[in-house]
Amino acid sequence: MHPGAAPRRRIAVSVRCDYCHVSMTGSQRVAVVWGCGMNAMEESKEAGTRRSGQEFVNSFARGLQVIRVFTRHKPRMTLSEVAEETGMSRATVRRFLLTLVQEGYVHVEGRYFSLLPKVLDLGFSVLASMDIWDVVQPIINELAEKLQESVMAAVLDDDSVVYLARATPNRMVTVGIRIGHRMPAYLGASGRILLAQFDDGKLRKYLDGVTLASVTPVTITSKVRLREEIERARRQDYSVVDGEMEVGLRAVSVPVRDLSGKVVAALNVGCPTGRVSARDLETHILQELQAASRKITEALRG
């Protein structure tokens, strides 16, 4: 550096791949992939945490970002739309999309691009290592039939809950949450019971960063009240949400632990308010849900 020249600002980059949103149905492994993505480059504030630029492959990260813009709500997009969503130039996006087409990950029809099932392979190796899902599905199938209500299993992914397993009874009205569905963690019973596993520092950081949006007239939008609900869930080891996610829907959730006692998922039962009373939810249904959670843990012993 020349004398008197301003010091150069060093930039550290980080990449996060979110492709492994996966699920299993019975003995069949099915990967549910909503796309992969990267976080934008972030300036490192601590010299000790700076990374070498050789650790980051920018073109690979941007390719993952292109995949991630395709979602359930936007399954088909034009080149211009992908460029707008990613902030990349049309020429750059075109190269990525045509490469993905050639490799069999993307289909093109006229002006529109969409993901192909081969994208699911990206999550398969992660799924294969998750022994818990080998035992979850048959247990929640049994519970759904016994209760005649929808039963779901979910995990925490950053600030969201992702539903990875689901069982529904043969009824006209059931909860319409699908495998792979994501929702803000603060909004539902599963999210709150998973957030309850945070220590005080981590929970404080989460609350400082989250924006609480009202979905129904009774959705909690006060961070003080949300913290109280999460702490209540921590004390009683279950969480109940009534009408906050959707009017006319109440739910109860319990943690699922591995053999070491670590919480690895949440089990949830969602019911229409006209069919199940709040009292029944916190007595009979809660007891059955807790028994199913213990059964999953025991089944992990093999």
Buried (B, 14 or more C-beta within 10 A) or exposed (E): EEEEEEEEEEEBBBBEBBBBBBBBBEEEBBBBBBBBBBEEBEEBEEEEEBEEEEEBEEEEBBBBBBBBBBEEEEEBBEBEBBBBBBEBEEEBBBBBBBBBBEEEBBBEEEEEBEBEEBBBEBBBEEBBEBEBBBBBBBBBBBBBBEBBBBBBBBBBBEBBBBBBBBBBBEEEEBBEBEBBBBBBBBBBBBBBBBBBBBEEEEBEEBBEEBEBEEBEEEBBBEBEEBBEBBBBBBEBEBBBBBBBBBEEBBBBBBBBBBEEEEBBBBBBBBBBBEEBBEEBBBEEBBEBBBEBBEBBBEBBEE
